[in-house]
Amino acid sequence: MSSFWTQFWPEVAATVIGVAVGIWGALWVERRRDRQSRRQEENDLRQAARDAVELNLELCKQLREGINKDENPMFPMDVGLLDAVFPRLVQISRDGQMVKELNGFRYQLHHLNRKLDIWLATAREHWQSLDPAMKIMVWSRLRSSVSQHVTMLLGSGERLRSLLTGTQGPT
């Protein structure tokens, strides 16, 4: 019986050590895979956000050109992709500065869209009934407001370019 106990305790110790090392190793591998997966997802979301920012910057430039030519705007800003990507990017990104700037950019795009809606509604519904002096004043205020908004968005978009490409570190 003593030979049983002399073999039993080393076997138990080896089993316990093997289980502990195995569990630790499996957890380490799983965490590493999760980090890599999360990093890849964040990179994909950043790329989608970068593409959406670029598209909206181009739309802002077109809008500015139209305003400078005294044309009424004929298109809204494209916020669909940013609205879809933003919630998940907020969850997984550790770059607080980028998230904050992207949120502001997205909000301001929605705000600009509301201004453009008002501009078009005013031109469509009330323009004919206004006296010429009032038309000039209303148009001038709308044009100035939209133009200032476009300028602000272009600046924010430039900051986002560097934040989304990761040229600045997370905060």
Number of C-alpha atoms within 10 A of each C-alpha: 5 7 7 8 10 10 10 12 11 11 12 11 11 12 12 12 12 12 12 12 12 12 12 12 12 12 12 12 12 12 12 12 12 12 12 12 12 14 14 12 16 19 17 14 21 21 14 18 23 21 16 19 27 16 14 22 21 14 17 23 14 14 22 20 14 14 16 11 9 11 12 15 18 10 12 18 19 18 18 10 13 22 15 13 16 18 12 13 22 17 10 13 18 14 17 13 15 26 21 13 17 25 17 14 23 21 14 17 22 16 15 21 18 14 18 21 16 13 18 16 12 16 15 10 9 11 16 11 9 11 9 11 8 12 17 12 11 17 17 12 12 17 22 13 13 23 19 13 17 21 14 13 22 19 12 18 20 13 14 23 17 13 21 23 14 14 9 12 12 13 8
